[in-house]
């Protein structure tokens, strides 16, 4: 079953944003997006918190995420998290299709 993980990276003095920029500029984000089973990997900036970056990370199944966690790419991520001294809050959600009752509220 597909799922999404929201990871809130928080630091000080803009370190979370610098982390995300280095993840993108170094090619690590592209590595992750190309992995089998990755559905989405995107960073967002909460409007009310300049010291936090939100990562939305979606996977087809747990096996795909487990393979990612065992990879050299994951080691690169952990090194950068330590470099920028980031703290994390993690939320996990199962994905399901919108039901017909929701469709009238969604604009295409």
Phi, psi and omega per residue, in radians:
X1 nan 2.362 3.136
X2 -1.229 2.615 3.131
X3 -2.645 2.844 3.108
X4 -2.170 2.452 3.058
X5 -2.037 2.185 3.004
X6 -1.719 2.139 3.099
X7 -2.054 2.117 3.083
X8 -1.696 1.931 3.077
X9 -1.647 2.184 -3.127
X10 -2.204 2.390 3.117
X11 -2.514 -2.673 3.112
X12 -2.344 2.744 3.077
X13 0.919 0.670 3.074
X14 1.367 0.218 -3.065
X15 -1.146 -0.565 3.135
X16 -1.158 -0.739 3.103
X17 -1.151 -0.704 3.105
X18 -1.101 -0.686 3.076
X19 -1.021 -0.889 -3.117
X20 -1.084 -0.725 3.119
X21 -1.089 -0.731 3.116
X22 -1.199 -0.637 3.066
X23 -1.015 -0.757 -3.125
X24 -1.255 -0.911 -3.036
X25 -1.170 -0.470 -3.124
X26 -1.442 -0.197 -3.133
X27 1.611 -0.020 -3.137
X28 -1.102 -0.711 3.132
X29 -1.062 -0.760 3.102
X30 -1.093 -0.659 3.081
X31 -1.022 -0.812 -3.102
X32 -1.143 -0.799 -3.130
X33 -1.072 -0.469 -3.119
X34 -1.500 -0.126 -3.124
X35 -1.222 2.488 3.090
X36 -1.028 2.217 3.092
X37 1.684 -0.195 3.105
X38 -1.388 2.236 -3.130
X39 -1.807 -0.491 -3.084
X40 -2.849 2.469 3.068
X41 -2.665 1.726 -3.057
X42 -2.465 2.491 3.080
X43 -1.741 2.540 3.087
X44 -2.408 2.693 3.122
X45 -1.908 2.020 3.057
X46 -1.061 2.351 -3.042
X47 -1.177 -0.446 -3.066
X48 -1.833 0.193 -3.092
X49 -2.581 1.734 -3.096
X50 -1.272 -0.185 -3.091
X51 -1.804 0.160 -3.128
X52 -2.204 2.487 2.997
X53 -2.110 2.361 3.088
X54 -1.768 2.208 3.009
X55 -1.819 2.206 2.998
X56 -1.845 2.027 -2.983
X57 -2.223 1.978 -3.086
X58 -2.045 2.497 -3.091
X59 -2.344 2.614 3.122
X60 -1.147 -0.649 -3.088
X61 -2.845 2.982 -3.099
X62 -1.143 -0.604 -3.127
X63 -1.061 -0.714 3.118
X64 -1.112 -0.740 3.109
X65 -1.160 -0.694 3.117
X66 -1.046 -0.719 3.103
X67 -1.111 -0.721 3.080
X68 -1.048 -0.781 -3.118
X69 -1.094 -0.470 3.138
X70 -1.506 -0.083 -2.969
X71 -1.498 2.852 3.032
X72 -1.097 -0.525 3.116
X73 -1.031 -0.726 -3.141
X74 -1.110 -0.649 3.082
X75 -1.089 -0.682 3.099
X76 -1.094 -0.727 3.131
X77 -1.086 -0.808 -3.110
X78 -1.114 -0.648 3.079
X79 -1.077 -0.763 3.132
X80 -1.193 -0.664 3.088
X81 -1.034 -0.731 3.116
X82 -1.199 -0.712 3.128
X83 -0.978 -0.728 -3.092
X84 -1.666 0.063 3.091
X85 0.884 0.953 -3.083
X86 -1.624 2.586 3.023
X87 -1.908 2.668 -3.024
X88 -2.240 2.533 2.905
X89 -2.167 2.307 -3.029
X90 -2.143 2.361 3.037
X91 -2.222 2.483 -3.120
X92 -2.201 2.367 -3.094
X93 -2.338 2.465 2.995
X94 -1.440 2.525 3.127
X95 -1.651 2.415 3.030
X96 -2.483 2.732 3.140
X97 -1.239 2.633 3.011
X98 -1.110 2.445 3.064
X99 -1.602 2.907 -3.060
X100 -1.024 -0.505 -3.132
X101 -1.136 -0.497 -3.125
X102 -1.447 -0.382 -2.990
X103 -1.003 -0.582 -3.108
X104 -1.215 -0.247 3.140
X105 -1.727 -0.071 -3.062
X106 -1.843 2.193 3.118
X107 -1.729 2.206 3.090
X108 -1.406 nan nan
